[in-house]
Amino acid sequence: MENLHIHASSFETRKEFLHEIYGVNYNHPVVQGRSEESILREWAAHKLLFSLHLWEEHTISVDLEYPQKWYLSVAYFIVGVPALWIYR
């Protein structure tokens, strides 16, 4: 399983986060293996939960994994879709 840690990603804007993913880590297996939507949903879910002061020590940064566990994919879809709308 591949893992890509983005430190303090909850403080980044969507544009900054995408720049970091594609500018710095473009060839990383996680970035190559997952869709942009999937990566953004995970980031947005972390950002929303952090802004609500929920699990701050875990949600301040994002650890992108590939392949992603199915239950995390479902959770990030449920939380991440509305969060992406907030953080467009």
C-alpha positions as CSV (number, residue, x, y, z in Angstrom):
1,M,0.0,0.0,0.0
2,E,1.3,3.4,-1.0
3,N,0.9,6.4,1.2
4,L,1.3,10.1,0.6
5,H,1.3,12.5,3.6
6,I,0.4,16.1,3.0
7,H,1.2,18.0,6.2
8,A,-1.3,20.6,7.4
9,S,-3.4,20.3,4.3
10,S,-6.5,21.6,6.2
11,F,-5.0,25.1,6.0
12,E,-4.5,24.9,2.2
13,T,-7.0,26.2,-0.4
14,R,-8.2,23.8,-3.1
15,K,-5.8,25.5,-5.5
16,E,-2.8,25.2,-3.2
17,F,-3.6,21.6,-2.4
18,L,-3.9,20.7,-6.1
19,H,-0.6,22.6,-6.8
20,E,1.1,20.5,-4.2
21,I,-0.3,17.2,-5.5
22,Y,0.4,17.9,-9.1
23,G,3.4,20.2,-8.8
24,V,5.4,18.3,-6.3
25,N,4.1,14.7,-6.2
26,Y,2.9,14.3,-9.8
27,N,4.6,10.9,-10.3
28,H,3.8,9.5,-6.9
29,P,1.9,6.1,-7.1
30,V,-1.0,7.5,-5.1
31,V,-1.5,10.4,-7.4
32,Q,-1.2,8.2,-10.4
33,G,-3.5,5.5,-9.0
34,R,-6.4,7.6,-7.7
35,S,-8.8,10.0,-9.5
36,E,-8.5,13.7,-8.8
37,E,-12.1,13.6,-7.5
38,S,-11.2,10.9,-5.0
39,I,-8.2,12.8,-3.8
40,L,-10.2,16.1,-3.5
41,R,-13.0,14.4,-1.6
42,E,-10.5,13.1,1.0
43,W,-8.9,16.5,1.4
44,A,-12.3,18.3,1.6
45,A,-13.5,15.8,4.2
46,H,-10.4,16.3,6.4
47,K,-10.7,20.1,6.0
48,L,-14.4,20.1,7.0
49,L,-13.9,17.8,10.0
50,F,-10.9,19.9,11.1
51,S,-12.9,23.2,10.8
52,L,-15.5,21.6,13.0
53,H,-12.8,20.7,15.6
54,L,-13.4,17.0,15.2
55,W,-10.4,14.7,15.5
56,E,-8.1,17.6,14.9
57,E,-4.9,15.7,15.4
58,H,-5.9,13.3,12.6
59,T,-7.7,15.7,10.3
60,I,-5.2,18.6,10.1
61,S,-3.1,16.6,7.6
62,V,-4.2,14.1,5.0
63,D,-2.7,10.7,4.3
64,L,-3.7,9.6,0.9
65,E,-3.5,5.9,0.3
66,Y,-3.6,3.7,-2.8
67,P,-5.4,1.4,-2.9
68,Q,-7.9,3.0,-0.6
69,K,-9.9,0.8,1.7
70,W,-13.5,0.5,0.6
71,Y,-15.0,1.8,3.9
72,L,-12.7,4.9,3.7
73,S,-13.8,5.5,0.1
74,V,-17.5,5.4,1.3
75,A,-16.9,7.7,4.2
76,Y,-15.0,10.2,2.2
77,F,-17.7,10.1,-0.4
78,I,-20.4,10.8,2.2
79,V,-18.5,13.6,3.9
80,G,-16.4,14.8,1.0
81,V,-19.0,15.5,-1.6
82,P,-20.8,18.2,0.4
83,A,-17.5,19.4,1.7
84,L,-16.2,19.9,-1.9
85,W,-19.2,22.1,-2.5
86,I,-18.2,24.2,0.4
87,Y,-14.5,24.4,-0.6
88,R,-14.8,24.9,-4.3
